[in-house]
Each structure stands twice: as structure tokens, then as C-alpha cells.
Amino acid sequence: MSYRTADSLPTVTLDDVRGAQKMLTGVARATAMEGSRYLSQLVGAPVHFKCENLQRTGSFKLRGAYVRIAGLLPEERAAGVVAASAGNHAQGVALASSLLGVRSTVFMPTGAPLPKVAATRDYGAEVRMHGQVVDETLAAAQEYAVETGAVFIHPFDHADIIAGQGTVGLEILEQCPEVRTIVVGIGGGGLAAGIAVAVKALRPDVRIVGVQAAGAAAYPPSLAAGRPVSIENPATMADGIKVGRPGDVPFRLVSDLVDEVRTVSEDDLSSALLLCLERAKLVVEPAGASPVAALLQNPGAFEGPVVAVLSGGNVDPLLMQRILRHGMAAGGRYLAVRLRLTDRPGALATLLQVLSVVDANVLDVSHVRTDPRLGLTEAEVELHLETKGPAHCAEVGLALREAGYTVID
């Protein structure tokens, strides 16, 4: 593998990816390929999931981290490694370092989910909490590297990292040789670049589609400009692909080898995560669900057979709860409604009876009797309902109005 110099960027070849695959034997799992009947019917062609959410540490990140650290010189290993991450890269570096007998320090932002912090420690890393956002955490890790001599392990902008991630592409071709389209989420670009290197070298006819969250989509303007461009304040629930600037090394590979980059909304991501959980029985984080979101958004745009890479499954339970509720709402299966009724004995029971007739499942009820906005004989009720879809939501609203209730929101 070649490395960055003053006048050139490193590159990654098929031989590099094959070398990484040998290095990862017995370390990273060859993760399962699962068919999706629902998406296959929607797309009109076979759709398969490449389940990197079932990889060790819960994401593909172990592959690149192990290859990168294994390639260090003895004196570099002795100095230890340092990384910055809110979750998946942290765990990958921690486990890879432990397996290789290398000391690791991982900087994480103070708001990182507690399960991810605990997992990183359990994999053997010393965790230091610093900064409110990942940029501050990254700066602290790089400063630590300068002060101590520890080797900084970048999450995506290094040839070894990309070669390791590219082993996912080799597995896809082995497990689904008839594949025509591979859909993969893009943050900094390491995974998409690695898959593209491996797949295009062996099967140039396979179309590779990258997916970004619309609120953190740095690749479209970067590809238009022909160079990595930074975007300000990237915002998305998909923290695994919330990157404000493409990496220099993966950008060149993505621009040369990836056929298209699409964007998806937060609603798309929520619906995709819900689908993975309900239909495939797979726990997937928002970044990992981004390829599924793209398929749901425009199923006719993908030639099959399709492989969607579920890149990770490390989702905080509290975030999962919010996302599932958001996904149900986006799909018309969760309805929050606020209304007023006459405050008299039995009024709430009568309201619930109306909802029972239209088969709406009541999840939560908030009943307010004292409020300056309310009349002397009024009460306000907020209901959270589980419904069967947009048509059923409309039916519930109509039933409430026909029963004489004033629906406020």
C-alpha cells in the first residue's frame, strides 16, 4: 500500500483488499446475507441485506481498524494508538487493539450514549470524555497523539482502513455473485470506497449507489466541485454517517468508482429502521438503515438483484424508542391528537369508546382540567394512538369530529 506524500494521495487496489481479507481471517466474521421478501416485492427484483450489524462490535468498523493497527511498525505499536469516535469506530479500535496487544486510548464526546462508552471500555480501551461535538473530540485526540507519540487511527481517511472495509465487497460477490446493484451508506466514505475498489475490479458492471442523510450530505457538493467540500453543522439522527467533510483518500475513490450518491430524509431513515426491525427482525442503527431508506424512497431506481449493506446495529435504546415512534408516525401508524371535551363524569370513558369503535389502540392519555385556556366546564385531552396507516388516521379524525369533539391538533 502506498501512503500520503506531499504531492500525491495514497491509493487502494484489489490486491490490498485481498491482503486485508487474509489478515482478517479468524478476526472479523463473514457476516450473513439475508433476503428481504418485502423489499423484493417492492423493487420487483431480489433484495438482500449484507448484515454488518451482526459483525463483532456491531459494525463493519472492526475490519478497517484491525488492518490499520496490524500494519503498524513495532515501535509504533509500542507507542499505542488513539482514536476519536462517538461509537462504532471507538469499539472497532478498542477490540482490534486488544486482539493485537496494543494499548488504545479513545476520546468520546461527553454526550456519547452510555452503552457505547461502556462497550468501548469493555473491549479494552481507556476512554476519555472530551468535547460536546465530535470535532472537539477529534482535536483532543490529535493533540494527544502529538503529545504522547501515540498513532492516530483515522475512522476513514487512510488506505489501510479502506482496504479493510473493502473486504465487505469481496464477501458480497462471494455470497451473491448475481448482484447488479450494491447500496451503501456514506459518511466519510471509507466503506463505500473500499467496496467500490473490490467490486469494480472484479465486476465493473455492478452499479454502486451511495446514500447520505440529507442533513449531512457533504458528498453531492464535493462531487460537483471536484474536491472535498465542508458543510456547516451537519444534522441527522444517523450519527454513523454524520460527517461534515469527505476524507481526501476515500473521496478520490468514490468520485472515480461510485456510480451515484443519493440522499434520504429523516422520515425515510425512521421508516427504514422500523422496517428492518419489524420485517427482517434485525436491529439496525439509522446509518445502517440508510440503504433501505433509499430503496423505500424510490424502489424503481435500482436494478436487481440488489444488496443493501446494513453497516451497523449500535443504536442507543433511548434513541431507538424515539426513532420507532417517529417511524410509525411517518408511516401513518402513530397519531397524536389533542382535543377538548365537556368535563363531566364519564366523559373520558365515552371518548375512549369512540376510539374503540374505530379500532384505534390508545397508548397514552393526558387529561388536563385546570388551564387558563379552558372554560369552566372544559377539559383537554391529549391522546397517543397506534393506527393502521394514513387512511385509518383519517378515519379516526372523522369519527372524533362526528362524535362532536373539538379537535385542536
N, C-alpha and C positions, 0 to 999 in steps of 0.2 A: 504494500500500500504506500502511496506517496503522500507526503504531508505538506501543509501550507508553507510557502516561502513568500518572499517579498513580492514576487512577480507572477505567482500562479496559485491556483487553488488545488487542493488535493482532489483526486478522482476516485471512483469506486468501480470495480469491474466484476463480472460474473465470477471470475476466479477468486476474488476477495470474498464474495458471498459464500461460495462453496467452501473456502477455507474456514469461514466463520461457522458454517454448518457442522464441519468436523469438530471444531473446537467446542461446540455446544452439545455434542453428543453426551447424553447422560446428565446434562445440566438443565437445559430447557426442554419442556415437553413438546412433542409434535402434537399440537392441540387438535381437537376433534373438528370435523366438518359436518355440520348438521343441516338437513334440508328444511325449508320453510314452505309448507303447503299453502299457507295463506298468501304469502308474498308471491309464490309461484303462480297462483291463480290470478293475482292482481297484475303481475308483469306479463303473464302469458308465456312464460318460459321458466325452467328450473332456477330457483334461487337457493343458494346455500350460505350458511353462516360459517366463517372461519373463527372459531371460538377462542380468541386470545384472552378473553375474560376468564378462561379456565386455566391460563398459564400460571406457573409459580409466581407468587407475589400479586397475582390478579391482573397482570397486563403484560404486553409484549416487551416492556422496558428492560426486563432481565436480560434479554438476548443481547442488545447493544451494550449494556453496562458490563456484562461479563467479558465480551470480546475486547472492549476498550481496556479494561483493567488487566486482563490476561496478557495483553500486548505490552504492558509497561516493562521497562528495564528493571533489573533487580534493585538498583539504587532508588528508582522512582517508587517501587513498591515499598521500600523501607521507609520512605518519607510519608507514606499514607496518601489517601485520596480525600477530596472534599467535593461536595455537590450541594446544589440548592434546588429545592422542589417543594411543592405543596402536597405531593402524594406518590404517584406511580414511579417516577424516576428515583425518588428517595428510597423506596422499597427495593427497586431493582439494584441500585448501587449498594445498598446495605447488604442484601443477600449475596450478590456477586463478590463483594469484598470478603465476607465471612467465608465463602467457599474457597477463596484463593488465599486466605490467611493475611489479608491486607487490612490495616486499620482504616476506618472510614469515619468521617465527620460529615453530617448532613445538616444544613441550615434550612429551617422551615419557617414560613410566616406565622405570626402569632395567632392568626385566625384559622390555621390548618385544622381540619377535622380531627378530633381526638383519636378515633380508631386508626387513622393513617399515621399519626405520630406514634401511637403505641406499637403498631406493626413495624415501623421503621426501627424502633428501639429493639424490638424482639428479634429482628433479623441481624442485630449486632452493631448497629451504628451508634455513635454518640450524636445525639440530636441537640441542636442549639436553636432556640426560637429567636427570630430576629425579623423586624420589619412588619408592616401591615400588608404590603403587597409583594409579589414575587420579585419585582425589580429591585426592591430594597434588600430582599433576602439574597438575591444573586450577587449584588455588590458586596455584601458582607462575606459571602463565600469566596469570592475572588480576592478580596483583601486578605482573608485568612490564608489563602494559597500563597500569596506573595510573602506574608509574614513568616509562615512555617515551612514553606517548601513543599507542601502537600500538592499533589497533582489534581487540578480542577477537572472534573468529569462533566463535560457539557451534555445536556439532555438530547441534543440533536445535531449540533454543528461540528461533527467530526467524522472522518471517513470510517473509522472502526465502528462507531455507533451505527452508522448507516448500513455497513456490511452485516452487522449482527441483526438489525431489523429486517434486512433483505431476505433472511432465511425464511421468513413468513411466506414470501413469494415462491420460493422453491417448494415449500410444503403444499401450497395451493396447487401448483402444477402437478405434483405427485398425486394429490388426493382428488383433484377434479381436472383431469387432462383435457376435457372438452370445454373448459371455461372460455367464454368470449368477452366478458366484462368483469373487471375487479373494481369494487368501490371501497374507498378507504378514507378515513378522516385525516385531515391535515391540520397540524398546529404549526410547529417549526418546520416540519417537512421530512424528518428523518425516516419515518416509517414508509411514507409514500415513495420517497426517493429510493429506499432500499428495495422495496417491492418492484418498482419500475425497472431498476437495474437488472434484477434477476429475471423478471418475466419478459421484458422486451428483448433481452439477449437470446432467449430460448423460443419465445413465441411473440414475434413483433406484431402479429395480427390481433393480439389481445388488447382490448381497449381498457385503459386505466383512468378512472374518474376519481378525483379528489373532492372531498367535501369539507367545507368550513362553516362554522356558525356565522350567521350574517353580522352579528355584533362584534366579531373578532376575525374578520376576513382580510388578512394582510396580503394574501397571495394574488387576488384579482388585480389590485392596483400595482403590485410589484411586477406581475407578468406584463401588464400594459406598459410599464416604464422600462422593462428590460433589466431591472436590478431590484434588490430587496428594498422595500419602502416600509417605513414605520407608520403605524396608525396610532392615534392617541386614544387612550382609555378604552382598550378592548373590553367588551362586556358580554358575558354569556354564562349560563349555568354550566356549560361544558368546560370545566377548568382544565381538562386534559388537552384541549386544543385552543386555549385562550392565550395566544402568543401574539405580541404586537409587531414582530418583525421576523420574516423568514430567516433561517440560517443561510449564510453565504454558500456553504458546501451543498446542502440539500436543494437550495434554490436553483442552482445551475442544472442539477439532475432533473428536478421537477419540470423546469421550463423546457428541457430537451425531450423528456420521455413521457410525462403525464399528458394524456390527451385533452383533459378538460378539468376545470375546477368549478364546482357548483357551491351555492350557499343555501343554508336552511335556516328557518326561523326557530325561535324558542318553542313555539307551539309544535312545530314539526318534531323537534327533539323530544319533547314531552310525550307526544303520541307514539313515537318510535320506541322509547323506553318502556312505555306501557304495553305495547305490542310484544316486545321481547319477553316481558315478564308473563303476560297472560297466554300468549300463543305458543311461545317457544320454551317457556319455563326457565328462562335464562336471566340472571341478574346482570345488567349491563349499565355502566355509567353513561351520562349524557354524551361524552366524547365518543365512546364506543358505539353508541346508537346512531351516530351521525350518518353512516352509510344507509341505514334502514330509513332514516328520515328522508334522505334523498329519493329512495325508492318509493316511499309513500307519497312524496310531493309530486313526482312525475313518473309513474311507473312505465309509461310508454317510451321513455327516453333511453332505456337500457336493453341492449341485445343480450339474450340469454344463450347458454347458462350464465348466471351471474353469481359471483362470490362477494358477499359483503363481509368485510373484516370487522368483527366486534373486538376492538382493540383493548378494552379493559372493563373490569367489573367492580372497581373500587369506588363505591358510592356511599357517602355518609348516610346513615339511616334517617336522620332528620331531613336531609336534602331529598332523599328518596320519597319521603312522605309528602313533601311539598310538590315534587315533580309529578308524582302519581295523581295528586289532586288536580294539578294543572293539566295533565294529560287527559284526565277524564273530562274536565271542563272543555278542553279544546275539541274533544270528540263528541260533545253534547251529552255526556253521561254524568255530569255533575252540575247541579243547578243550585245557586244561592239566590234566595228570593226574600225580600223584606216587604211586609205588608201590615196594614192596620186593621184592627177589628174592634168591636164593642167589648169593653171589659166587663163581662158578666160571667157568673158560674157556668161552666160547661162550654164556654166559647172556644177554648183551645181544643177540647175534645171534638167539637163539631168541625173545626178546621182540619184536624188530623183525619177525620172520617172522609172528608172531601178528597184528601190526598190518597187515602186508602182505595177509594173507588177507582182512581186513575192509575193505581199500582205504582205510586212513587214511594221509594224507600227513604224514610226520614233518618238521616244520620245525626243531626244535631238540631236543637231548638233553643233559641234565646228569646226570652219573654220579658219585655220592659213595660212596666206600668207607670213609672214616675219619670217624667221628662218634660221640660218646658215646652217642647214642640207638640205635646199631646194634649188633646182636650180632656175634660174632666172624666168622661166615660170611655176614653180610648186607651188601647194598648197597642204596642208594636211588637211584632214577632219576626225574627229572622230565622229562616229555615235553610238547612243544608240538605239537599236531596240527591239521591242516586237515581239517575234516569236511564232510559234505554237508547237515547240518541236525540238528535235535534228535533225530530218530529214529536217525540214523547215530551220534550221540554215545552214545545208549543202547546201540546195538549194539556199539560199541567197548568200553564199560564191561563189558557182559555177556561179551564174548569174553575180556577180560583175567581176569575172575573165574573163568570156566570153565577157563581155562588154569592156574589155581592161583595167580595173583598176588594179593598183598595190596594193594588199592588204598587208599591213605591219604587222598587228597584228589582 
